[in-house]
Amino acid sequence: MSASTILNPHDPDFEKFLYATVGDDHGGRSVSVLSVLARLKLDPWDEAASLGALSRDAAVQRLSQLLARCIDIPSLRQDHHAIAKKLASLLPNRRLSQGESIQITQNRPSVSWGTVLAIIVFLFFLVRLFFTGEAGSGE
């Protein structure tokens, strides 16, 4: 894993899309795609990756549905489909070829066999101490 990946684990190809402005909310604050997705309780980076994997038309349709749910931004209520079309053009071209699939990996902590063995030995001595009352002197 490179240092840049550690400092920024998100795909930079989606930054242009996620930081694009969709309009101003009722408070006059500029709202980005990232903010809209977060307001909808979606992970913006995961959603951007999902949209990027779709065909352009499917991405526009999905994004339009999402934008329609964001009711506190007047410009989205007026024409969410046109805004979705403009925003979808900012997605990187990531269309998968036939037979290619997306593999999602989870970051799970790895435990070595030595650690597992040490835990088993420790538990063995704890059980022995509990049931026999001895620390394992062998007598």
N, C-alpha and C positions, 0 to 999 in steps of 0.2 A: 504494500500500500504506500503510495507516494505521499510526501508531505502535503502537497496541495489537496489530495483526497482527504487527508485527516483534518485539515483546516476547513475545508468546504466539501462535505460528503455528497452534496447535491450536484446533479449534472448541469454544468454551466450552459448547455445548449438550450435549456428551458428558461433561462433568466430573462431574455427579451420578452417572451410570452408572459411569464408570471409577473413581471414588474410593469407591464403595459397598463395604462390607465383606462378604466372603463367609464369613468364619470365622477361626479361629485355626489356625496350623500347629502341628506337633509341638513347636516351641520356645516356644509360647505367644504368638507375635507375631500381631497382627491383619493379615490379608491382604486387600487390595483386589482388585477386578476387574483393575485396571491391573497389579498385581503378578502375578496369575495368568496373564494373557496374556503378560507379559514372561517368566515362568518357562517358558512353553510356546514361547518364542522367536518370538513374534508381535509385530508392532508394535501396541501397544494402541490408538492413535488410528486407524490404518487399519482394524483389526478392528472397532472401535466404529462407524466410518462404514459398513463393510460390513453390520454387523448392523442399523444404523439404516435402511438402504435396503431391508431385507427386510420381508416382512409380519410381524406380531407372532408368529404361530405358527412361521414359518420361523426367526425370530430365536431363539425359545425352543429350538427343536430344535438349531440350530447351537451356541448357547451351552451347552446341556446336554451336547452332545458334547465341547465344549472343557473344561468343568468336570470331566467324568468322567475326563479325562486327568491332572488334577492330584491325585496320590495322597498328597501330604503334608499335606492338610487334611482331618481326620476328618469334619467336617460335610458336606463335598462327597461323601465316599464314602457317607454315609448317605442323602442325598436330593438329588443334584445337579439333578434335574429341577425340583423345587419351588423351589430357590434360583434356577435359571435363569429360571423364570417370574416371580419377584419382581424379579429384576434387569432382565429385558426390559421391565418396565413403566417403568423409569427411562430407557429410550432415548427420544430425541425422536421425534415422529412425522414421519418423513421418507419415507413411502411414495411411490413415484413413480407418477404417473398413466400411463395407457397412452400409448405413443409417446414418453414422456420417457425420457431416458437419462442415465447418469452420465458426465461427461466428466472424465477424469483427465489432469491436466497435469503435466509434469515441469519442474522448475526447471533450465533449461539456461542456461549463460552465453551472452550474445549477443555476437557479434563484428560490428563494422561492416565495410562494404565497404572503407572507407579502411584499416583495419587489415590486411585480407586483401591489399590492393594493396601496402601497405608491406612486408609479409612476402615477397610474390612478388618485388618489386624487390630487396630485400635478398638473397634467395636467388639471383637472377640475378647480382648482383655477386659473391657468394661463389663461384658456379660459374665465372664468368669469371676471377676471381682465381686459382682453383685450376688451371684448364686453361691459361691463358695466362701466368700469373705476373705479370700487370700489374694495377694498381689501377684501370684504366679510363682511362688518359691519352689514349687515342684514337690513339696513334702505333704 
